[in-house]
Amino acid sequence: MDFKFNLNTDFKFDGKKTSKETSEIYNDKVHIFLKEMRILNLPSFKESSFIKIKNVITDLRLPKKSEQLRIRVQQSINLIAIIVKIIKEKKIIDELNIATYSLNMEAFEIIEDLYLQKKIKKIRLFISSSYDYRNIKYKKYLIDKCLKMNIKLVFLWIHLKITLVKCGTNFYQFEGSMNYSQNNMAEQLLFENNKYIYNDDYLFFEDICNINCNGVEIIN
């Protein structure tokens, strides 16, 4: 299924105009939800992020079992918006596995707070070792936080962008060009609910956790 949506500030979706009244209702509902989740109060949360998360929550539906959505956007979204969407729909994430090149402060703080609220039960993060050169201070920050919260953290030389989200009998997997950050570029994403695909990638992550080589830095 080819599912396209444009993220922009006038909230137009597939050419279908939304009335100002309906848009304001959506804004209020999303604002209340994000406030309840404490996301609006996080130090790194930007006002511009509200618009993009709002669009994902209102315009993007979750795939049904054995369904794949093919998504293209004209502007980048932080993948954390999809995690927030899943939390809104399913309430609890049993396990979250993320492999990404970039995980910015805003995305990490949202993940951290959802974990502390017990909205996410288990987390494993697989992040590019390029932070050794891009931002070593931030890498040390991530290590310190994950050690304190007992979140699995692995650094390795990857450019993968794969996320696995288990919610009861739903097994979400999404992969594509998007990161857990912003870069204002056109992006694409495959988003599916498929236990077979989920398990295949899960075994891949398990292999990473059990590997012993210089290119993989397993923090905990």
NUGUSE-436907 format. One line per field, with one value per atom (N, C-alpha, C): atom name; x, y, z. Coordinates in nm, 2 decimals, padded with zeros to 4 digits. Example, Ala and Ser with C-alpha at 12.3 -4.5 7.8 and 13.67 -1.06 7.14 Angstrom:
# residues 2
name	N/CA/C/N/CA/C
xx	01.32/01.23/01.32/01.28/01.37/01.29
yy	-00.57/-00.45/-00.33/-00.22/-00.11/00.00
zz	00.78/00.78/00.78/00.71/00.71/00.79
END
This chain:
# residues 220
name	N/CA/C/N/CA/C/N/CA/C/N/CA/C/N/CA/C/N/CA/C/N/CA/C/N/CA/C/N/CA/C/N/CA/C/N/CA/C/N/CA/C/N/CA/C/N/CA/C/N/CA/C/N/CA/C/N/CA/C/N/CA/C/N/CA/C/N/CA/C/N/CA/C/N/CA/C/N/CA/C/N/CA/C/N/CA/C/N/CA/C/N/CA/C/N/CA/C/N/CA/C/N/CA/C/N/CA/C/N/CA/C/N/CA/C/N/CA/C/N/CA/C/N/CA/C/N/CA/C/N/CA/C/N/CA/C/N/CA/C/N/CA/C/N/CA/C/N/CA/C/N/CA/C/N/CA/C/N/CA/C/N/CA/C/N/CA/C/N/CA/C/N/CA/C/N/CA/C/N/CA/C/N/CA/C/N/CA/C/N/CA/C/N/CA/C/N/CA/C/N/CA/C/N/CA/C/N/CA/C/N/CA/C/N/CA/C/N/CA/C/N/CA/C/N/CA/C/N/CA/C/N/CA/C/N/CA/C/N/CA/C/N/CA/C/N/CA/C/N/CA/C/N/CA/C/N/CA/C/N/CA/C/N/CA/C/N/CA/C/N/CA/C/N/CA/C/N/CA/C/N/CA/C/N/CA/C/N/CA/C/N/CA/C/N/CA/C/N/CA/C/N/CA/C/N/CA/C/N/CA/C/N/CA/C/N/CA/C/N/CA/C/N/CA/C/N/CA/C/N/CA/C/N/CA/C/N/CA/C/N/CA/C/N/CA/C/N/CA/C/N/CA/C/N/CA/C/N/CA/C/N/CA/C/N/CA/C/N/CA/C/N/CA/C/N/CA/C/N/CA/C/N/CA/C/N/CA/C/N/CA/C/N/CA/C/N/CA/C/N/CA/C/N/CA/C/N/CA/C/N/CA/C/N/CA/C/N/CA/C/N/CA/C/N/CA/C/N/CA/C/N/CA/C/N/CA/C/N/CA/C/N/CA/C/N/CA/C/N/CA/C/N/CA/C/N/CA/C/N/CA/C/N/CA/C/N/CA/C/N/CA/C/N/CA/C/N/CA/C/N/CA/C/N/CA/C/N/CA/C/N/CA/C/N/CA/C/N/CA/C/N/CA/C/N/CA/C/N/CA/C/N/CA/C/N/CA/C/N/CA/C/N/CA/C/N/CA/C/N/CA/C/N/CA/C/N/CA/C/N/CA/C/N/CA/C/N/CA/C/N/CA/C/N/CA/C/N/CA/C/N/CA/C/N/CA/C/N/CA/C/N/CA/C/N/CA/C/N/CA/C/N/CA/C/N/CA/C/N/CA/C/N/CA/C/N/CA/C/N/CA/C/N/CA/C/N/CA/C/N/CA/C/N/CA/C/N/CA/C/N/CA/C/N/CA/C/N/CA/C/N/CA/C/N/CA/C/N/CA/C/N/CA/C/N/CA/C/N/CA/C/N/CA/C/N/CA/C/N/CA/C/N/CA/C/N/CA/C/N/CA/C/N/CA/C/N/CA/C/N/CA/C/N/CA/C/N/CA/C/N/CA/C/N/CA/C/N/CA/C/N/CA/C/N/CA/C/N/CA/C/N/CA/C/N/CA/C/N/CA/C/N/CA/C/N/CA/C/N/CA/C/N/CA/C/N/CA/C/N/CA/C/N/CA/C/N/CA/C/N/CA/C/N/CA/C/N/CA/C/N/CA/C/N/CA/C/N/CA/C
xx	00.09/00.00/00.09/00.06/00.14/00.07/00.12/00.05/00.14/00.09/00.18/00.11/00.19/00.14/00.25/00.21/00.30/00.29/00.41/00.41/00.43/00.33/00.35/00.27/00.29/00.23/00.08/00.03/-00.11/-00.20/-00.14/-00.20/-00.28/-00.25/-00.31/-00.26/-00.36/-00.32/-00.39/-00.30/-00.34/-00.44/-00.42/-00.50/-00.63/-00.66/-00.79/-00.78/-00.86/-00.85/-00.93/-00.87/-00.93/-00.98/-01.10/-01.16/-01.08/-01.08/-01.01/-01.06/-01.19/-01.25/-01.20/-01.20/-01.15/-01.00/-00.93/-00.78/-00.76/-00.83/-00.82/-00.85/-00.95/-00.99/-00.88/-00.82/-00.71/-00.59/-00.56/-00.45/-00.47/-00.59/-00.62/-00.61/-00.65/-00.64/-00.50/-00.42/-00.28/-00.21/-00.24/-00.17/-00.20/-00.32/-00.36/-00.28/-00.28/-00.21/-00.06/00.00/00.15/00.18/00.08/00.10/00.08/-00.01/-00.03/00.09/00.16/00.28/00.40/00.39/00.49/00.59/00.56/00.65/00.67/00.56/00.57/00.67/00.69/00.77/00.92/00.95/01.09/01.18/01.30/01.39/01.42/01.44/01.48/01.37/01.24/01.13/01.10/01.10/01.08/00.94/00.89/00.76/00.73/00.83/00.82/00.79/00.84/00.82/00.67/00.60/00.46/00.38/00.41/00.34/00.37/00.49/00.52/00.47/00.48/00.42/00.27/00.21/00.06/00.02/00.10/00.06/00.07/00.17/00.19/00.07/00.04/-00.07/-00.20/-00.23/-00.36/-00.37/-00.26/-00.26/-00.21/-00.13/-00.07/-00.15/-00.19/-00.25/-00.15/-00.17/-00.08/-00.12/-00.02/-00.06/-00.13/-00.22/-00.29/-00.19/-00.23/-00.14/-00.12/00.01/00.05/00.03/00.02/00.01/00.14/00.17/00.29/00.25/00.29/00.26/00.40/00.39/00.50/00.48/00.57/00.55/00.65/00.61/00.71/00.67/00.76/00.73/00.82/00.78/00.85/00.94/00.92/01.00/01.04/01.15/01.19/01.10/01.07/01.02/01.11/01.11/01.19/01.11/01.17/01.10/01.04/01.08/01.02/00.87/00.83/00.69/00.61/00.66/00.59/00.58/00.69/00.68/00.57/00.56/00.46/00.32/00.31/00.18/00.14/00.24/00.21/00.17/00.23/00.20/00.05/00.02/-00.12/-00.22/-00.19/-00.29/-00.29/-00.17/-00.16/-00.13/-00.11/-00.09/00.05/00.09/00.21/00.29/00.42/00.51/00.59/00.57/00.64/00.79/00.83/00.98/01.00/01.11/01.15/01.29/01.32/01.46/01.48/01.59/01.62/01.76/01.78/01.91/01.90/01.99/01.99/02.13/02.14/02.27/02.27/02.15/02.14/02.02/02.05/01.95/01.97/01.89/01.91/01.86/01.89/01.85/01.70/01.63/01.48/01.42/01.47/01.42/01.46/01.58/01.62/01.54/01.52/01.45/01.31/01.24/01.11/01.11/01.21/01.22/01.25/01.34/01.37/01.25/01.17/01.06/00.95/00.93/00.82/00.87/00.99/01.05/01.03/01.06/01.04/00.89/00.80/00.66/00.60/00.69/00.66/00.56/00.57/00.50/00.57/00.70/00.79/00.86/00.84/00.89/01.04/01.08/01.22/01.27/01.40/01.46/01.60/01.63/01.77/01.80/01.91/01.95/02.08/02.08/02.20/02.23/02.34/02.37/02.50/02.51/02.64/02.75/02.87/02.99/03.05/02.99/03.04/03.02/02.95/02.94/03.07/03.17/03.30/03.36/03.32/03.38/03.28/03.15/03.05/03.02/03.01/02.97/03.00/03.13/03.17/03.11/03.08/03.02/02.88/02.81/02.67/02.68/02.77/02.79/02.81/02.89/02.91/02.78/02.71/02.58/02.48/02.47/02.39/02.43/02.56/02.62/02.58/02.60/02.56/02.41/02.33/02.18/02.14/02.19/02.15/02.19/02.31/02.36/02.28/02.24/02.15/02.01/01.96/01.82/01.82/01.94/01.95/01.89/01.92/01.88/01.99/01.97/02.07/02.12/02.25/02.31/02.43/02.43/02.54/02.58/02.71/02.76/02.83/02.81/02.87/02.87/02.95/02.96/02.85/02.74/02.62/02.56/02.49/02.41/02.26/02.23/02.10/02.00/01.87/01.76/01.65/01.65/01.55/01.49/01.36/01.30/01.20/01.21/01.11/01.03/00.90/00.81/00.71/00.72/00.63/00.52/00.40/00.28/00.18/00.19/00.10/00.12/00.02/00.03/00.06/00.09/00.13/00.28/00.34/00.48/00.52/00.54/00.57/00.72/00.75/00.88/00.88/00.97/00.98/01.13/01.16/01.29/01.29/01.39/01.40/01.51/01.49/01.60/01.60/01.48/01.47/01.55/01.59/01.66/01.58/01.63/01.57/01.63/01.61/01.66/01.59/01.63/01.58/01.69/01.65/01.75/01.68/01.55/01.47/01.49/01.49/01.51/01.39/01.36/01.26/01.30/01.21/01.24/01.14/01.18/01.09/01.10/00.99/00.98/00.89/00.93/00.85/00.80/00.67/00.61/00.52/00.55/00.46/00.44/00.34/00.30/00.31/00.43/00.46/00.55/00.50/00.58/00.70/00.69/00.80/00.92/00.89/00.99/01.05/00.96/01.00/01.10/01.07/01.15/01.29/01.29/01.41/01.51/01.45/01.54/01.58/01.49/01.51/01.63/01.64/01.75/01.88/01.87/01.99/02.04/01.95/01.99/02.05/01.99/02.05/02.19/02.22/02.35/02.45/02.40/02.49/02.52/02.43/02.45/02.54/02.55/02.64/02.77/02.80/02.92/03.04/03.16/03.28/03.38/03.38/03.48/03.50/03.61/03.65/03.55/03.48/03.39/03.25/03.23/03.11/03.14/03.08/03.10/02.97/02.96/02.84/02.86/02.77/02.78/02.73/02.61/02.55/02.45
yy	-00.12/00.00/00.12/00.22/00.34/00.45/00.49/00.58/00.71/00.82/00.94/01.05/01.13/01.25/01.35/01.48/01.59/01.66/01.68/01.75/01.90/01.98/02.12/02.20/02.32/02.40/02.43/02.41/02.44/02.31/02.20/02.08/02.01/02.05/01.99/01.84/01.75/01.61/01.55/01.51/01.45/01.55/01.67/01.77/01.80/01.73/01.75/01.86/01.97/02.08/02.05/02.09/02.07/02.21/02.22/02.34/02.39/02.52/02.58/02.52/02.50/02.45/02.31/02.22/02.09/02.08/02.17/02.18/02.22/02.31/02.36/02.25/02.17/02.05/01.95/01.92/01.83/01.88/02.01/02.07/02.06/02.09/02.08/01.93/01.84/01.70/01.65/01.69/01.65/01.72/01.85/01.93/01.86/01.82/01.76/01.63/01.55/01.42/01.44/01.53/01.55/01.61/01.69/01.74/01.63/01.54/01.43/01.34/01.32/01.24/01.32/01.44/01.53/01.57/01.54/01.57/01.72/01.80/01.94/02.01/01.95/02.01/01.97/01.88/01.84/01.95/01.97/02.08/02.10/01.99/02.00/02.01/02.00/02.00/02.13/02.14/02.26/02.28/02.40/02.43/02.38/02.39/02.34/02.19/02.12/01.97/01.94/02.03/02.00/01.98/02.07/02.07/01.93/01.89/01.76/01.64/01.64/01.53/01.53/01.65/01.66/01.60/01.63/01.58/01.42/01.37/01.22/01.16/01.22/01.16/01.16/01.27/01.29/01.23/01.23/01.18/01.04/00.99/00.86/00.75/00.65/00.54/00.43/00.34/00.23/00.12/00.04/-00.07/-00.18/-00.24/-00.36/-00.48/-00.59/-00.71/-00.75/-00.78/-00.82/-00.72/-00.59/-00.48/-00.40/-00.35/-00.26/-00.13/-00.02/00.12/00.17/00.23/00.29/00.44/00.51/00.65/00.74/00.85/00.94/01.08/01.16/01.29/01.39/01.51/01.61/01.69/01.67/01.73/01.62/01.63/01.53/01.54/01.42/01.41/01.33/01.37/01.29/01.16/01.05/00.92/00.90/00.98/00.98/01.00/01.08/01.11/00.98/00.88/00.76/00.68/00.69/00.62/00.68/00.81/00.88/00.84/00.83/00.79/00.65/00.56/00.42/00.42/00.50/00.51/00.56/00.66/00.72/00.61/00.53/00.43/00.30/00.26/00.13/00.14/00.26/00.29/00.24/00.12/00.06/-00.01/00.01/-00.06/-00.16/-00.29/-00.39/-00.39/-00.37/-00.37/-00.27/-00.19/-00.10/-00.12/-00.15/-00.17/-00.06/00.02/00.12/00.11/00.10/00.12/00.24/00.34/00.46/00.53/00.61/00.69/00.80/00.87/00.99/00.97/01.01/01.01/01.14/01.24/01.37/01.38/01.49/01.51/01.50/01.57/01.57/01.43/01.35/01.21/01.13/01.14/01.06/01.10/01.23/01.27/01.22/01.21/01.16/01.01/00.94/00.79/00.77/00.85/00.84/00.86/00.96/00.99/00.89/00.84/00.74/00.61/00.58/00.47/00.49/00.61/00.63/00.63/00.66/00.65/00.51/00.42/00.28/00.26/00.36/00.34/00.25/00.25/00.15/00.06/-00.07/-00.16/-00.19/-00.21/-00.25/-00.18/-00.13/-00.05/-00.11/-00.11/-00.14/-00.04/00.03/00.13/00.09/00.09/00.06/00.19/00.26/00.39/00.39/00.47/00.48/00.53/00.46/00.50/00.63/00.69/00.81/00.93/00.90/01.01/01.03/00.93/00.95/01.08/01.11/01.22/01.34/01.31/01.41/01.48/01.41/01.47/01.38/01.37/01.28/01.32/01.44/01.49/01.43/01.43/01.38/01.22/01.16/01.02/00.98/01.05/01.03/01.05/01.15/01.18/01.06/01.00/00.89/00.76/00.74/00.63/00.64/00.76/00.79/00.76/00.82/00.80/00.66/00.59/00.45/00.36/00.38/00.30/00.32/00.44/00.47/00.41/00.40/00.35/00.21/00.14/00.00/-00.02/00.08/00.07/00.01/-00.09/-00.15/-00.05/-00.03/00.07/00.01/00.01/-00.04/00.06/00.09/00.17/00.08/00.11/00.03/00.11/00.07/00.14/00.10/00.18/00.15/00.28/00.26/00.37/00.32/00.21/00.15/00.24/00.24/00.30/00.20/00.12/00.02/00.03/00.02/00.03/-00.09/-00.16/-00.26/-00.22/-00.24/-00.20/-00.32/-00.38/-00.48/-00.43/-00.44/-00.40/-00.52/-00.60/-00.72/-00.81/-00.83/-00.91/-00.84/-00.71/-00.63/-00.62/-00.64/-00.64/-00.54/-00.42/-00.31/-00.30/-00.28/-00.27/-00.15/-00.05/00.05/00.08/00.10/00.13/00.22/00.29/00.38/00.48/00.60/00.70/00.79/00.79/00.88/00.84/00.94/00.92/00.97/00.96/01.01/01.15/01.24/01.37/01.45/01.57/01.65/01.69/01.68/01.73/01.80/01.82/01.90/01.85/01.72/01.66/01.57/01.55/01.45/01.31/01.24/01.11/01.00/00.87/00.76/00.66/00.59/00.49/00.37/00.25/00.14/00.11/00.10/00.08/-00.04/-00.15/-00.26/-00.33/-00.41/-00.49/-00.64/-00.69/-00.83/-00.90/-01.00/-01.08/-01.14/-01.19/-01.26/-01.16/-01.04/-00.94/-00.89/-00.87/-00.83/-00.93/-01.06/-01.16/-01.17/-01.16/-01.16/-01.05/-00.93/-00.82/-00.83/-00.89/-00.90/-01.00/-01.10/-01.20/-01.13/-01.04/-00.96/-00.88/-00.81/-00.73/-00.82/-00.94/-01.04/-01.07/-01.10/-01.13/-01.02/-00.89/-00.78/-00.78/-00.80/-00.80/-00.91/-01.02/-01.13/-01.13/-01.04/-01.04/-00.99/-01.03/-00.99/-00.94/-00.81/-00.75/-00.61/-00.55/-00.42/-00.31/-00.34/-00.25/-00.23/-00.31/-00.30/-00.27/-00.16/-00.12/-00.14/-00.25/-00.28/-00.21/-00.12/-00.04/-00.12/-00.18/-00.26/-00.36
zz	00.00/00.00/00.00/-00.09/-00.10/-00.03/00.09/00.18/00.19/00.13/00.12/00.20/00.27/00.33/00.34/00.33/00.33/00.47/00.53/00.65/00.63/00.66/00.64/00.74/00.75/00.86/00.84/00.72/00.71/00.72/00.76/00.79/00.67/00.55/00.43/00.42/00.40/00.39/00.26/00.17/00.04/-00.03/-00.02/-00.09/-00.03/00.08/00.15/00.25/00.23/00.33/00.45/00.56/00.69/00.74/00.79/00.84/00.96/00.98/01.10/01.23/01.24/01.36/01.39/01.29/01.30/01.34/01.27/01.30/01.44/01.49/01.63/01.73/01.70/01.78/01.79/01.67/01.67/01.75/01.73/01.80/01.95/02.00/02.14/02.19/02.11/02.16/02.16/02.06/02.06/02.17/02.19/02.30/02.43/02.46/02.58/02.60/02.49/02.50/02.53/02.46/02.48/02.62/02.67/02.80/02.90/02.88/02.97/02.97/02.86/02.84/02.89/02.93/02.98/02.87/02.75/02.64/02.62/02.64/02.62/02.71/02.83/02.93/02.93/02.84/02.83/02.78/02.84/02.81/02.67/02.59/02.45/02.35/02.40/02.31/02.25/02.11/02.04/02.00/01.99/01.94/01.80/01.72/01.58/01.58/01.68/01.68/01.71/01.77/01.80/01.67/01.57/01.44/01.38/01.37/01.30/01.38/01.51/01.58/01.57/01.57/01.55/01.41/01.31/01.18/01.17/01.24/01.24/01.32/01.43/01.52/01.44/01.37/01.31/01.17/01.09/00.95/00.93/01.01/00.99/01.07/01.01/01.08/01.10/01.20/01.22/01.12/01.07/00.98/01.05/00.98/01.03/01.02/01.09/01.08/00.94/00.91/00.77/00.67/00.71/00.61/00.61/00.50/00.49/00.43/00.49/00.44/00.38/00.27/00.20/00.21/00.29/00.32/00.26/00.20/00.15/00.20/00.25/00.30/00.24/00.22/00.15/00.25/00.38/00.48/00.58/00.64/00.74/00.86/00.92/01.05/01.14/01.27/01.36/01.39/01.37/01.39/01.53/01.62/01.76/01.75/01.65/01.63/01.61/01.54/01.52/01.65/01.73/01.87/01.95/01.95/02.02/01.97/01.84/01.78/01.83/01.83/01.88/02.02/02.11/02.25/02.26/02.18/02.19/02.15/02.05/02.01/02.10/02.14/02.20/02.36/02.40/02.54/02.60/02.57/02.62/02.51/02.52/02.43/02.51/02.48/02.55/02.53/02.41/02.38/02.26/02.27/02.17/02.13/02.01/01.96/01.85/01.86/01.77/01.72/01.59/01.52/01.44/01.47/01.40/01.39/01.29/01.27/01.37/01.38/01.47/01.57/01.69/01.79/01.87/01.83/01.90/02.04/02.10/02.25/02.26/02.18/02.19/02.18/02.09/02.07/02.20/02.24/02.36/02.48/02.51/02.63/02.62/02.51/02.50/02.53/02.47/02.50/02.65/02.71/02.85/02.94/02.91/02.99/02.98/02.86/02.84/02.91/02.92/02.99/03.14/03.19/03.33/03.37/03.28/03.31/03.29/03.25/03.23/03.11/03.02/02.89/02.79/02.81/02.74/02.84/02.83/02.93/02.91/02.79/02.76/02.64/02.65/02.54/02.51/02.38/02.33/02.22/02.24/02.14/02.07/01.94/01.86/01.78/01.82/01.76/01.69/01.59/01.51/01.60/01.58/01.66/01.61/01.50/01.45/01.55/01.66/01.76/01.83/01.81/01.86/01.80/01.68/01.61/01.60/01.59/01.57/01.70/01.82/01.94/02.06/02.10/02.20/02.34/02.36/02.49/02.49/02.38/02.38/02.40/02.34/02.35/02.50/02.57/02.71/02.79/02.75/02.82/02.80/02.68/02.65/02.73/02.74/02.82/02.97/03.02/03.16/03.19/03.10/03.12/03.11/03.01/02.99/03.10/03.15/03.26/03.38/03.41/03.53/03.51/03.39/03.37/03.33/03.32/03.27/03.13/03.04/02.90/02.82/02.75/02.66/02.56/02.55/02.46/02.39/02.26/02.18/02.08/02.07/01.96/01.86/01.73/01.63/01.50/01.40/01.28/01.18/01.19/01.11/01.05/00.94/00.89/00.88/00.95/00.95/01.02/00.97/01.04/01.05/01.15/01.17/01.31/01.32/01.46/01.47/01.58/01.61/01.74/01.73/01.84/01.86/01.98/02.01/02.11/02.07/02.15/02.15/02.25/02.26/02.14/02.06/01.95/01.82/01.83/01.72/01.71/01.60/01.58/01.47/01.51/01.41/01.38/01.25/01.21/01.11/01.12/01.02/00.99/00.87/00.82/00.70/00.68/00.56/00.58/00.53/00.53/00.65/00.73/00.84/00.96/01.04/01.16/01.28/01.40/01.52/01.54/01.43/01.43/01.32/01.30/01.19/01.09/00.96/00.86/00.74/00.75/00.65/00.51/00.49/00.36/00.33/00.20/00.16/00.21/00.26/00.32/00.28/00.30/00.27/00.38/00.40/00.51/00.48/00.51/00.51/00.65/00.67/00.80/00.80/00.87/00.86/01.00/01.00/01.12/01.08/01.10/01.05/01.14/01.20/01.31/01.24/01.12/01.06/01.03/00.98/00.95/01.09/01.18/01.32/01.38/01.37/01.43/01.36/01.23/01.15/01.19/01.21/01.25/01.40/01.47/01.62/01.64/01.56/01.56/01.52/01.43/01.38/01.50/01.57/01.69/01.80/01.82/01.91/01.88/01.75/01.71/01.74/01.72/01.75/01.90/01.99/02.13/02.18/02.10/02.14/02.06/01.98/01.90/01.98/01.95/02.02/01.92/01.89/01.80/01.83/01.78/01.81/01.76/01.66/01.60/01.67/01.77/01.85/01.99/02.04/02.18/02.26/02.34/02.41/02.55/02.58/02.70/02.82/02.80/02.91/02.85
END
